[in-house]
Amino acid sequence: MNGDLGGNLEGIADPQLRSFIEKETHKQKFQVLVHGLTEQCWDKCMDRPSTRLDHKTEMCLLNCVERFLDTSNYIINRMERSSDLMGN
């Protein structure tokens, strides 16, 4: 990550502070992603509100969540590899 927390982190001399800000920025971006994908799954799968989920809706939500988890694991692994390459 290049540290785009509304500004440039290059001016921060303390490596621990810079690392903390980068990690918190990663967390924030991940939370935004979770919220967006949750909203997408809901909008995609819930065509009409009811007191129970029908089988089609349940399977749609399950599939959407599984794809989300697969994507999340990929992103987390990718971020860890990037962090390792940067020496953090």
Sequence and secondary structure as in RCSB ss.txt:
>XXXX:A:sequence
MNGDLGGNLEGIADPQLRSFIEKETHKQKFQVLVHGLTEQCWDKCMDRPSTRLDHKTEMCLLNCVERFLDTSNYI
INRMERSSDLMGN
>XXXX:A:secstr
   BSSSBGGG   HHHHHHHHHHHHHHHHHHHHHHHHHHHHHHH SS  SS  HHHHHHHHHHHHHHHHHHHHH
HHHHHHHHHHHT 
